[in-house]
Amino acid sequence: MNQITDTSLEDAAQAFAALGSEQRLGVLRALVRSGPAGLPIGELGQITGITGATLTHHVKFLAHAGLVTQTRQGRSIICAAVAYDMVQRLSEFLLSECCVDAKGEKHGTHK
């Protein structure tokens, strides 16, 4: 069984905090949908309806959590999701100890 370390708790908390905003979740979703090539920040703004400093703030927040990257290509800033593995790990984190404290209950049943 996986032991949850303080480090993994800290990483998971940071990632979940980054996803705790409807706008940031929308940004990440748009980037995941665009695939590994990502999107220019202007196009990302058009898709999400978030522009300017607000979009920059959300992208930086997601980047700090390790969910997206920003790369300069010429005059453009390309944002891309790098979260595929992290989202999988977050799911596994949530489910890793599923039902370990349940006493005599069958998995999936609630009283």
C-alpha positions in Angstrom: 0.0 0.0 0.0 1.2 3.5 -0.8 2.2 5.7 2.1 1.3 9.3 1.7 4.3 11.5 2.6 4.2 15.1 3.7 5.8 16.0 0.4 3.1 14.3 -1.7 0.4 15.9 0.5 2.1 19.3 -0.1 2.3 18.7 -3.9 -1.3 17.5 -4.1 -2.5 20.4 -2.0 -0.7 22.9 -4.3 -2.1 21.2 -7.4 -5.7 21.1 -6.1 -5.4 24.8 -5.0 -4.4 25.7 -8.5 -7.5 23.8 -9.8 -9.7 25.4 -7.2 -10.7 28.3 -9.5 -13.3 27.9 -12.2 -11.2 30.1 -14.5 -8.0 28.2 -13.9 -9.8 24.9 -14.5 -11.1 26.3 -17.7 -7.6 27.3 -18.8 -6.2 23.9 -18.0 -9.0 22.2 -19.8 -8.5 24.3 -22.9 -4.8 23.5 -22.8 -5.4 19.7 -22.3 -7.8 19.8 -25.3 -5.2 21.5 -27.5 -2.6 18.7 -26.9 1.1 18.9 -26.3 1.7 21.7 -28.8 -0.3 24.1 -26.6 -1.8 27.4 -27.6 -0.5 31.0 -28.0 -1.7 33.0 -25.0 -3.9 35.2 -27.2 -5.7 32.2 -28.6 -6.0 30.7 -25.1 -7.7 34.0 -24.0 -10.1 33.8 -26.9 -11.1 30.3 -26.1 -11.5 30.8 -22.4 -12.8 34.4 -22.4 -10.1 35.4 -20.0 -7.6 38.0 -21.2 -4.9 40.3 -20.1 -3.5 40.4 -16.6 -6.2 38.0 -15.4 -5.1 35.3 -17.8 -1.5 35.9 -17.1 -2.1 35.5 -13.4 -4.0 32.2 -13.8 -1.4 30.8 -16.2 1.4 31.7 -13.8 -0.6 30.1 -10.9 -1.0 26.9 -12.9 2.7 27.0 -14.0 3.8 27.4 -10.4 1.8 24.2 -9.5 3.6 22.4 -12.3 0.4 22.0 -14.4 1.3 24.1 -17.4 4.4 25.5 -19.1 5.0 28.9 -20.9 7.5 29.0 -23.7 8.5 32.0 -25.8 8.5 31.4 -29.5 9.5 34.5 -31.3 7.0 37.2 -30.2 4.5 34.7 -29.0 4.1 33.0 -25.6 2.9 29.4 -26.0 1.1 27.8 -23.1 0.9 24.0 -22.8 -0.5 21.5 -20.4 2.1 19.3 -18.8 -0.5 17.9 -16.4 -1.3 14.6 -18.0 0.8 12.6 -15.6 0.1 14.9 -12.7 -3.7 14.6 -13.1 -3.3 10.8 -13.1 -1.2 11.0 -9.9 -3.7 13.3 -8.3 -6.5 10.8 -9.0 -4.3 8.0 -7.7 -3.6 10.1 -4.6 -7.3 10.5 -3.9 -8.0 6.8 -4.4 -4.9 5.3 -2.9 -6.4 4.7 0.5 -10.0 4.2 -0.6 -12.0 2.5 2.1 -8.9 1.5 4.2 -10.7 2.6 7.4 -14.1 1.1 6.5 -15.3 -1.4 9.0 -17.2 -4.3 7.5 -18.7 -2.2 4.7 -18.7 -3.4 1.1 -16.9 -1.1 -1.3 -19.3 1.3 -2.9 -22.1 1.0 -0.4 -23.2 3.8 1.9 -25.4 3.7 5.0 
